Amino acid sequence: MKYLHLGKGAVVRDDEIVGVFDLDITSQSHLTRKYLAACEKAGEVETASDDLPKSFVVCEGKGKRKLILSPMNTATLLKRVKSGE
């Protein structure tokens, strides 16, 4: 089992990751904005840093969903997953 560090102490298990998304690209869609707003309203959003988020990671485990805003870009997160960092 591997873990992915998302910033500011936020760590998730790789088997709980549903997807990693670039916030700039995906937030251009009204559907993504609605999804993000729904997650925020449901209390499912966590922030992995005080910095401006560049990506978000959707996780699901033990029947719970959470969305984590990360200051790292998707390329950095992908490298971390592949290297096991």
Residue pairs with C-beta under 8 A, 6 or more apart in sequence:
1 13
1 14
1 15
2 13
2 14
2 81
2 84
3 11
3 12
3 13
3 14
4 11
4 12
4 13
4 14
4 17
4 57
4 77
4 80
4 81
5 11
5 80
5 85
6 12
6 48
6 57
6 68
6 70
6 72
6 77
7 48
7 49
7 51
7 70
7 71
7 72
8 47
8 48
8 49
8 50
8 71
9 48
10 46
10 48
10 68
10 70
12 57
12 59
12 68
13 61
14 81
15 61
16 59
16 60
16 61
17 57
17 58
17 59
17 81
18 58
18 59
18 60
18 65
19 57
19 58
20 55
20 56
20 57
20 58
20 74
20 77
20 78
21 32
21 55
21 56
21 57
21 58
21 74
22 54
22 55
22 73
22 74
23 53
23 54
23 55
23 56
23 69
24 54
26 32
26 56
27 33
27 36
36 45
36 56
36 67
39 45
39 65
39 67
44 65
44 66
44 67
45 66
45 67
45 68
45 69
46 66
46 67
46 68
46 69
47 53
47 68
47 69
48 68
48 69
48 70
48 71
49 69
49 70
49 71
51 71
52 71
53 69
53 70
53 71
54 70
54 71
54 72
54 73
54 74
55 69
55 70
55 72
55 73
55 74
55 77
56 67
56 68
56 69
56 70
57 67
57 68
57 70
57 77
58 65
58 66
58 67
59 65
59 66
59 67
59 68
60 66
70 77
79 85
